[in-house]
Amino acid sequence: MTQPVLGILTLYLNDAGTLEERDYYRRMTEEGRRLGLHVFVFTPSDVNEKRNRIRAQFYNPETRSWYRKWTNFPDLIFDRCRIQHSHRFEQLLKFRARYHHETFLNRPLRNKWAIHSILAKDARFSPYLPATRYYEGIQDVKEMLKTHSQLYLKPINGTGGRGILRIEKERNGTLLIQGRNHSRRIIQPRRVVSERLGDFLTGWKVKDTRYIVQQGLQLKLNNGRVHDYRLLVQKDGSGQWQITGCAGRVGAAGSITANLHGGGRAVKMDTLLRSWIGDETKIAKIKADVDRFGVAVAEYLEFCYDALCELAVDIAIDRNGRIWMIEVNPKPAREVFSRAGESDVYRSAIVRPLEYALWKYRMMKTRDSDKKIES
């Protein structure tokens, strides 16, 4: 029987054809081969629409090299495309519209504000959500500073900590501003009086980029570095949502975020919770609550938005053990697990989408067979 084929849809990072996750795609190809699933990688610019063919990239484990060849469309598509401000992203939008009828493992999610808004409508999730507003003007920030001593301003489509600001209200009334610019570089801390905050945010182009204003949380460890947790939720080989793993992230010195791309380091969840919470009984309850929360979020978002196969739910846990949702990432990297020394979890994070793809392929074939019998 012919092997099912999975096409990984991605985007080049530049016009030179650089791929960000080539090593991950290599691992998926190797694991897919062991499972009986043929895997290749392609971008919208590799598609010949007239011939309905793809000049895809294939990995050869024997020669340990990549090569290109023309091929038919795959049975299933795994969309790994992240937002870019480029003509390549415009190509992606056209591809998704033209080939919407193809079988995707996952469909695009909306932006941070849309996801927050839809989760806030369900009473199960509202206790986990920091207070959040869509930024329409400086008054939104001033209003929230009346009740929160710390705020985060985040681009609604930002990734990797780009363009994020933290505003802290100091005892003398001045505002301490820290963050990362849109190239992800840490900016020098600045202190401004409240009256000058609007000028600063105008220069930051907050309104042009579209931002949310979010309640800040006290997440600094004893060494002054912030921390959070990356929770990976994936479909398994029977089509069910499962927790693959959860790992801690500790930010770089001077960073307001814990992103690994921004210089953060990965730590095992238990290690970080023991230093932060301490009480083993409390930790066990927190971990069980985190797992339930992650699966519930994935099920609900899939119900609202169509097909999904994995999500990263970035969470914070305060000193009292309360769980807070920072954001949802529908195209998660999984290196946090390998960097935290959890090689088994890292392998599962690679294999589960492949196992789910095989399950989905079998379901498709069963439905097709049933339709033929009925006709």
Beta strands, then each sheet from edge to edge (+ up, - down):
strand 1: 5-9
strand 2: 38-42
strand 3: 47-48
strand 4: 53-60
strand 5: 65-71
strand 6: 76-79
strand 7: 132-134
strand 8: 150-155
strand 9: 165-169
strand 10: 175-179
strand 11: 190-192
strand 12: 211-215
strand 13: 227-235
strand 14: 241-250
strand 15: 265-268
strand 16: 310-317
strand 17: 323-329
sheet 1: 2+ 1+ 6+
sheet 2: 3+ 4- 5+
sheet 3: 7+ 12- 8+ 9- 10+ 11-
sheet 4: 15+ 14- 13+ 16- 17+
end
